[in-house]
Amino acid sequence: MPLALIMSSHVAGSRVGGSAQALALSQFKIDPVVVPTVLYGRHPGWGAPGGAQVPVEAFEGMLDGIEANGLFGLTDLVITGYFATPAQVKAATRAIDAVRAAPRGDAFNRKPLIVVDPVMGDAGKGLFVPAEVADAIQEELLPKADLITPNSWELQRITGTDARSPDAAVRAARLTGKAVLVSSVMRGGEIGVVYADKKEAWLAAHQKGEFTPPSGTGDLLAALFAAALLEGQTPSYGLARAVGGLSETITSAAIWSAPELPIVAMGARIKQASPTVRLERLA
């Protein structure tokens, strides 16, 4: 069974962050190991979240225990998300280096895939982490990534160039020198996700509805796309399936009037493409 190391938030009452990604990855038979950066009761969008940041000593101690048990050498996927302090970012960067350097005795044991979701902020809200955390993510964590998964606002902050439309998102993504999955890309009445690397670029889009989805869509998207890559799927197929699963989850949330993403209730449906999602090659 593939193993995923997730370093992000644990929010007990909301389907966001690392806890939401762990639920999604279980549908792909990917075993999650979650090291939380914060322990909250609810998403801060609901109000005071309760709980607290995880002290960096505890965060590092959990990583040390995981490493001591030999799990770094078995890790197939690393996902990073929300960080509360620059010290946590530094610890996560060291952990990624240790995962890559860990002995892999099985000749068939794959090279780990490192996915960095640069959780910094969003359009209309600006930064929702301290500026020093955003800077640490950009300067220390992004260089370690095989894939980065920003929203268009975050990609614009990282590159200093517009990323709101599909073509602009491709240009901005290629400035990073990384494979990039960009969410919240707009064109006409559509909202979509762009995947771009140095060889190809794709858009998966659907009509933007009036329903405001629950928080956690970016976290879910990153997990679904990473799962597809871990399975060996092509980026275009993985994009269509990930955006399809996300779109169907958002639609179900609207139908059920769900205040949180219904990840568990979706079951295997979260792994399926959607007829409402249109795939387009951009480059």
C-alpha positions in Angstrom: 0.0 0.0 0.0 1.5 3.4 -0.9 2.3 5.7 2.0 1.7 9.5 2.1 3.3 11.9 4.6 1.1 14.9 5.0 2.3 18.0 6.8 -0.6 20.4 7.2 -3.4 21.4 9.5 -5.7 19.1 11.4 -9.1 20.6 11.8 -11.4 18.3 13.8 -14.8 19.7 12.7 -14.1 20.9 9.2 -13.1 19.0 6.0 -10.0 21.0 5.3 -6.2 20.6 5.4 -4.4 17.4 6.1 -7.3 15.6 7.8 -9.4 16.1 4.7 -6.6 14.9 2.4 -6.2 11.8 4.5 -9.8 10.9 4.0 -9.6 11.5 0.3 -6.4 9.4 -0.1 -7.9 6.5 1.7 -10.3 6.0 -1.3 -7.2 5.3 -3.4 -5.8 2.9 -0.8 -3.0 5.3 0.0 -2.1 5.1 3.7 -1.8 8.6 5.2 0.6 9.7 7.9 -0.6 13.1 9.1 1.8 15.4 11.0 -0.3 18.4 12.1 0.9 22.0 12.1 -2.2 23.3 14.0 -4.9 21.5 16.0 -8.1 23.4 15.4 -11.7 22.6 16.2 -13.1 24.3 13.1 -12.0 26.2 10.0 -11.2 29.9 10.9 -13.7 31.0 8.3 -16.4 29.9 10.8 -15.0 32.1 13.5 -12.5 31.5 16.3 -11.2 28.0 15.5 -10.3 26.8 19.0 -7.2 24.7 19.6 -3.7 26.0 19.0 -0.6 25.9 16.8 1.6 22.9 17.2 4.9 23.9 18.8 7.8 23.3 16.5 9.4 21.0 19.0 6.3 18.8 19.0 6.1 19.0 15.2 9.8 18.0 14.8 9.4 15.3 17.4 6.6 13.6 15.5 8.7 13.6 12.4 11.6 12.2 14.3 9.4 9.3 15.6 8.1 8.6 12.1 11.7 8.6 10.7 12.9 6.4 13.6 10.3 3.8 12.7 11.7 3.5 9.1 8.7 5.1 7.4 10.6 7.8 5.5 12.1 5.1 3.4 8.6 3.8 2.6 7.1 7.2 1.8 5.8 7.4 -1.8 4.1 10.8 -1.5 4.7 14.0 0.6 2.1 16.7 0.7 2.6 20.0 2.5 -0.1 22.6 3.1 -0.8 25.0 5.9 2.0 26.2 8.2 1.7 28.4 11.2 5.3 29.5 11.7 8.5 29.7 9.6 10.1 27.2 12.0 7.6 24.6 10.9 8.4 25.3 7.3 12.1 24.8 8.0 11.3 21.5 9.7 9.2 20.3 6.8 12.0 21.2 4.4 14.4 19.1 6.4 11.9 16.2 6.5 11.6 16.3 2.7 15.3 16.1 2.4 15.4 13.1 4.8 12.6 11.3 2.9 14.5 11.7 -0.3 17.7 10.5 1.3 16.2 7.6 3.2 17.4 4.1 2.1 14.9 2.2 -0.1 15.8 -1.4 0.0 13.2 -2.6 -2.5 14.4 -2.2 -6.1 10.8 -1.4 -7.1 10.3 1.3 -4.4 9.6 4.4 -6.3 11.1 7.9 -5.9 8.9 9.9 -3.6 6.6 12.5 -5.2 6.8 15.9 -3.3 3.7 18.1 -3.6 3.8 21.6 -2.1 0.6 23.4 -1.7 1.8 27.0 -1.0 -1.1 27.9 1.3 -0.7 31.7 1.6 -4.0 33.5 0.8 -6.7 34.1 -1.8 -8.2 36.7 -4.0 -10.3 39.2 -2.1 -8.7 38.1 1.2 -5.0 38.6 0.7 -2.6 36.8 2.9 -4.1 34.6 5.6 -0.8 33.5 7.0 1.9 35.8 8.4 4.1 37.3 5.7 7.2 35.6 7.1 5.4 32.2 6.7 4.6 33.0 3.1 8.1 34.1 2.4 9.5 30.9 4.0 7.2 28.7 1.9 8.4 30.5 -1.3 12.1 30.6 -0.5 12.6 27.3 1.3 9.8 24.9 0.4 9.0 25.6 -3.2 12.5 24.6 -4.4 12.0 21.2 -2.9 8.7 20.5 -4.8 8.1 18.2 -7.8 4.7 19.7 -8.1 3.2 22.9 -6.7 -0.5 23.5 -6.3 -1.3 27.2 -5.8 -4.5 29.0 -6.5 -4.2 31.8 -9.1 -3.7 34.5 -6.4 -0.9 32.5 -4.8 0.8 31.9 -8.2 0.6 35.6 -8.9 2.3 36.4 -5.6 5.0 33.8 -6.2 5.8 34.9 -9.7 4.8 38.6 -9.7 2.7 38.1 -12.8 -1.0 37.7 -13.6 -2.3 34.1 -13.4 -6.1 34.6 -13.5 -6.9 33.4 -17.0 -5.8 30.0 -18.5 -3.1 31.5 -20.8 -1.8 33.8 -18.1 -1.7 30.8 -15.7 0.4 28.8 -18.1 2.9 31.6 -18.5 3.1 32.2 -14.8 3.5 28.5 -14.1 6.4 28.1 -16.4 8.3 30.9 -14.7 8.5 28.7 -11.6 10.5 25.9 -13.4 8.2 23.4 -11.8 5.1 21.4 -12.7 2.2 23.4 -11.5 -1.5 22.8 -10.8 -3.3 26.2 -10.7 -6.8 26.5 -9.3 -9.4 29.3 -9.4 -8.6 30.1 -13.1 -11.4 32.1 -14.8 -12.5 32.4 -18.4 -16.0 33.8 -19.3 -18.5 31.9 -17.2 -16.2 29.0 -16.4 -13.9 28.3 -13.5 -11.1 25.8 -13.9 -7.8 24.3 -13.0 -4.7 24.5 -15.2 -1.9 22.0 -15.2 1.4 23.2 -16.8 4.9 21.9 -17.0 7.7 22.6 -19.5 6.2 20.1 -22.1 2.4 20.5 -21.9 -0.4 22.5 -20.5 -4.1 21.6 -19.9 -7.3 23.2 -18.7 -10.1 21.4 -16.9 -13.1 23.7 -16.6 -16.8 23.8 -15.8 -19.5 26.4 -15.5 -19.2 28.5 -12.4 -22.3 28.0 -10.2 -23.9 30.4 -7.8 -23.3 28.1 -4.8 -20.3 29.1 -2.7 -18.5 25.8 -2.0 -17.3 24.9 1.5 -13.7 25.5 2.4 -11.1 22.9 1.6 -11.5 22.6 -2.2 -7.8 23.3 -2.8 -6.7 20.7 -0.3 -9.0 18.1 -1.9 -7.8 19.0 -5.4 -4.2 18.6 -4.4 -4.8 15.2 -2.9 -6.9 13.9 -5.8 -4.3 15.0 -8.4 -1.4 13.6 -6.4 -3.2 10.3 -6.1 -3.6 10.1 -9.9 0.1 10.8 -10.4 1.0 8.2 -7.9 -1.1 5.7 -9.9 1.0 6.5 -12.9 -1.8 8.4 -14.7 -0.9 11.0 -17.4 -1.3 14.6 -16.2 -4.2 15.2 -18.5 -6.2 12.2 -17.3 -5.3 13.0 -13.7 -6.4 16.6 -14.1 -9.8 15.6 -15.7 -10.4 13.0 -12.9 -9.3 15.2 -10.1 -11.3 18.2 -11.2 -14.3 15.9 -11.9 -14.1 14.4 -8.4 -13.9 17.9 -6.9 -16.7 19.2 -9.0 -19.0 16.3 -8.1 -18.2 16.8 -4.4 -19.0 20.5 -4.6 -22.3 19.7 -6.5 -23.2 17.2 -3.8 -22.5 19.7 -1.1 -24.9 22.1 -2.7 -27.6 19.4 -3.2 -27.3 18.2 0.4 -26.9 21.8 1.8 -23.7 20.5 3.4 -21.6 23.0 5.4 -18.5 21.0 4.8 -17.2 19.0 1.8 -18.9 15.6 2.0 -15.7 13.6 1.3 -16.7 10.5 3.2 -20.2 10.4 1.8 -18.9 10.7 -1.7 -17.1 7.4 -1.4 -15.7 6.0 -4.6 -17.5 8.7 -6.6 -14.6 11.1 -5.6 -12.3 9.1 -7.9 -14.5 9.6 -11.0 -14.4 12.1 -13.9 -17.5 14.3 -14.4 -19.5 14.9 -17.6 -19.7 18.6 -16.5 -15.9 19.1 -16.7 -14.4 20.0 -20.1 -10.8 19.2 -20.9 -8.8 21.5 -23.2 -5.1 21.4 -24.3 -3.5 24.8 -24.0 0.1 24.0 -25.1 
